[in-house]
């Protein structure tokens, strides 16, 4: 059957998150539990009636648009989990470079504010600020949790790297009211090693920067031998600068 149809998606709301830029955003939801976001619904979807009963739900499926990605796609992509040098089909991956730029994240719902419209506070966010959201649905663990399912080339969570804070960075953190949560956010994000995959095997004095909340976090990779004599990497936070 050959049926040609065009569909128009209207955002129901927009994300304001701890990620002003897409560099450093975890590649999957939940990898940085300290990452928070607010989803503000827009008219006509911001009627409090639209979220009646949602307070009994702990997690949401959030459908969104990868708005920072170009409206082009390729049948083959290079997943970071494969080192960025092996190709798989786009539909065998979770690459953001998709035909319709649609994304899907499972996020924890922490609070619902219906005082002036509708605002949802979400945790474990992997969405950059400004992300258009096109739908939300409750997560049903009895129907959707399949621990026996196979996951292709990504069967387990990515390994975490060690993150340490240099004195200058610790001093800046100590002066902030959100010291603990910001340190947790930085640690959780950097432990995923946000550097491009092709740069992880190179020795360099390069200092990288990632924007989180209202600060620029400068970090450097230190390569060393672990206890088993295998190569290991530590990411050192060398500076935290106000934006």
C-alpha positions as CSV (number, residue, x, y, z in Angstrom):
1,X,0.0,0.0,0.0
2,X,1.4,3.4,-1.0
3,X,0.0,6.1,1.1
4,X,1.6,9.6,1.0
5,X,0.8,11.8,4.0
6,X,2.3,14.9,5.5
7,X,2.0,15.6,9.2
8,X,2.5,18.9,11.1
9,X,3.7,18.7,14.7
10,X,3.0,21.6,17.1
11,X,5.1,21.9,20.2
12,X,3.1,21.5,23.4
13,X,5.9,23.2,25.4
14,X,9.6,24.0,25.7
15,X,12.4,22.8,27.9
16,X,14.5,25.0,30.2
17,X,17.4,22.8,31.5
18,X,20.8,22.7,33.1
19,X,22.2,22.4,29.5
20,X,22.5,25.7,27.6
21,X,24.5,24.0,24.8
22,X,24.3,20.5,23.4
23,X,28.0,19.7,24.0
24,X,28.3,17.6,27.2
25,X,24.6,16.6,27.2
26,X,24.5,12.9,28.2
27,X,23.6,10.7,25.3
28,X,20.9,8.9,27.2
29,X,18.4,10.1,29.9
30,X,19.0,9.2,33.5
31,X,22.8,9.1,33.2
32,X,23.0,12.4,35.1
33,X,20.3,12.2,37.8
34,X,21.3,15.7,39.1
35,X,20.4,17.3,35.8
36,X,17.1,19.1,36.2
37,X,14.7,20.7,33.7
38,X,11.4,22.5,33.5
39,X,8.9,21.8,30.8
40,X,6.6,24.8,30.4
41,X,3.5,24.0,28.4
42,X,2.1,26.6,25.9
43,X,-1.4,27.5,25.0
44,X,-3.8,25.8,24.5
45,X,-2.0,22.8,26.1
46,X,-1.2,24.7,29.3
47,X,-4.7,24.1,30.7
48,X,-4.3,22.5,34.2
49,X,-7.0,20.0,33.2
50,X,-4.5,18.5,30.7
51,X,-2.3,17.2,33.6
52,X,-5.1,16.1,36.0
53,X,-4.0,12.8,37.5
54,X,-0.3,13.2,36.5
55,X,0.7,13.7,40.1
56,X,0.3,9.9,40.6
57,X,3.0,9.3,37.9
58,X,6.7,9.1,38.7
59,X,8.2,9.0,35.2
60,X,7.3,10.4,31.8
61,X,8.0,9.6,28.2
62,X,8.9,12.9,26.6
63,X,8.7,13.2,22.8
64,X,10.7,16.1,21.4
65,X,12.5,17.6,18.4
66,X,16.3,17.6,18.0
67,X,16.1,21.2,17.0
68,X,19.9,21.8,17.0
69,X,20.3,19.1,14.3
70,X,20.0,19.9,10.6
71,X,16.9,18.7,8.8
72,X,19.0,16.1,6.9
73,X,19.7,12.5,7.6
74,X,21.8,9.6,6.4
75,X,21.0,5.8,6.3
76,X,24.3,5.2,8.1
77,X,25.6,6.8,11.3
78,X,28.6,6.5,13.5
79,X,27.6,5.8,17.2
80,X,30.0,7.1,19.8
81,X,29.7,3.8,21.6
82,X,31.5,2.2,18.6
83,X,34.3,4.7,18.8
84,X,32.8,7.0,16.2
85,X,34.5,5.0,13.4
86,X,32.0,2.2,12.7
87,X,28.8,2.6,10.9
88,X,25.3,1.2,11.6
89,X,21.9,1.9,10.2
90,X,20.2,5.0,11.6
91,X,17.3,2.9,12.7
92,X,19.6,0.5,14.6
93,X,20.9,3.5,16.6
94,X,19.6,6.3,18.8
95,X,21.4,9.0,16.8
96,X,19.8,12.4,16.8
97,X,20.4,12.7,13.0
98,X,17.0,11.1,12.2
99,X,14.6,11.5,9.3
100,X,12.1,13.6,11.3
101,X,14.5,14.7,14.1
102,X,12.2,13.0,16.7
103,X,13.6,12.1,20.1
104,X,12.3,10.2,23.1
105,X,13.5,10.4,26.7
106,X,12.3,8.7,29.9
107,X,12.5,11.3,32.6
108,X,11.5,11.5,36.3
109,X,8.6,13.8,37.1
110,X,9.4,15.6,40.4
111,X,6.9,18.4,40.6
112,X,3.8,19.9,38.8
113,X,3.0,23.6,39.1
114,X,-0.4,24.7,37.8
115,X,-0.5,28.1,39.5
116,X,0.1,30.0,36.2
117,X,-0.3,27.6,33.4
118,X,1.5,24.3,33.6
119,X,5.2,23.7,34.5
120,X,6.6,20.3,35.1
121,X,9.9,19.8,36.9
122,X,11.9,16.9,35.5
123,X,15.1,15.0,36.7
124,X,17.7,13.0,34.8
125,X,17.3,15.3,31.9
126,X,19.2,14.9,28.6
127,X,17.6,17.8,26.8
128,X,19.2,21.1,25.9
129,X,17.4,24.4,26.8
130,X,14.9,25.4,24.2
131,X,14.0,21.9,23.1
132,X,10.5,21.8,21.6
133,X,8.4,19.0,23.2
134,X,5.6,17.5,21.1
135,X,4.1,15.0,23.6
136,X,4.3,13.5,27.0
137,X,3.0,10.1,28.2
138,X,3.1,8.3,31.5
139,X,5.7,5.5,31.8
140,X,4.1,2.1,32.6
141,X,6.7,-0.2,34.1
142,X,4.6,-3.3,33.9
143,X,4.2,-2.8,30.1
144,X,7.5,-1.2,29.1
145,X,10.2,-2.5,31.4
146,X,11.8,-5.4,29.5
147,X,15.1,-6.3,31.3
148,X,15.5,-9.4,29.2
149,X,15.5,-7.4,25.9
150,X,18.7,-7.3,23.8
151,X,20.2,-3.9,23.0
152,X,22.5,-4.5,20.1
153,X,25.9,-2.8,20.2
154,X,25.0,-1.1,23.6
155,X,24.1,-4.0,25.9
156,X,25.4,-2.3,29.1
157,X,25.7,1.3,30.4
158,X,28.8,3.2,29.2
159,X,31.8,3.0,31.6
160,X,32.3,6.0,33.8
161,X,35.6,7.8,34.1
162,X,36.9,9.3,37.3
163,X,36.3,13.0,37.8
164,X,38.5,15.1,40.2
165,X,38.3,18.8,41.1
166,X,41.3,21.0,41.2
167,X,41.6,23.6,44.1
168,X,40.5,26.6,42.0
169,X,37.3,24.8,41.0
170,X,36.6,23.6,44.5
171,X,37.0,27.2,45.8
172,X,34.4,28.4,43.3
173,X,32.0,25.6,44.2
174,X,32.3,26.4,47.9
175,X,31.0,29.9,47.4
176,X,27.8,28.8,45.7
177,X,24.4,28.1,47.3
178,X,24.0,25.2,44.9
179,X,27.4,23.8,45.6
180,X,26.4,20.2,46.2
181,X,24.0,19.8,43.3
182,X,26.3,21.6,40.9
183,X,29.2,19.4,41.9
184,X,27.0,16.3,41.4
185,X,25.9,17.6,38.0
186,X,29.4,18.3,36.9
187,X,30.6,14.9,38.1
188,X,27.8,13.0,36.5
189,X,28.2,14.7,33.2
190,X,31.9,14.5,32.9
191,X,32.0,10.9,34.1
192,X,30.4,10.1,30.7
193,X,33.5,11.6,29.0
194,X,31.8,14.1,26.7
195,X,34.9,14.5,24.5
196,X,34.5,13.5,20.9
197,X,35.3,9.7,20.5
198,X,38.1,10.4,18.0
199,X,39.9,12.6,20.6
200,X,39.9,10.1,23.5
201,X,42.9,8.1,22.3
202,X,45.2,11.1,21.8
203,X,47.5,12.6,24.3
204,X,47.0,16.4,24.6
205,X,47.2,19.3,27.0
206,X,43.9,20.5,25.5
207,X,41.4,22.1,27.9
208,X,37.8,21.4,27.1
209,X,34.8,23.5,28.2
210,X,31.2,22.5,28.8
211,X,28.4,24.9,29.8
212,X,26.3,23.7,32.7
213,X,23.6,25.9,34.4
214,X,25.2,29.4,34.6
215,X,28.9,28.4,34.5
216,X,31.6,27.3,32.1
217,X,33.3,24.2,33.3
218,X,36.9,23.8,32.1
219,X,38.4,20.3,32.2
220,X,41.4,18.3,31.1
221,X,42.0,14.6,30.4
222,X,44.8,12.9,32.3
223,X,45.8,9.5,31.0
224,X,47.5,7.1,33.4
225,X,47.9,3.4,34.2
226,X,45.3,1.8,36.4
227,X,46.0,-0.9,39.1
228,X,45.6,-3.6,36.5
229,X,48.2,-1.8,34.3
230,X,45.6,-0.9,31.8
231,X,45.3,2.6,30.4
232,X,42.8,4.8,32.3
233,X,41.6,8.3,32.0
234,X,40.7,10.9,34.7
235,X,39.0,14.1,33.8
236,X,40.2,17.0,36.0
237,X,38.0,20.1,36.5
238,X,40.6,22.9,36.4
239,X,38.3,25.9,36.5
240,X,34.6,26.9,36.9
241,X,33.8,30.3,35.5
242,X,30.6,32.3,35.7
243,X,29.0,33.0,32.3
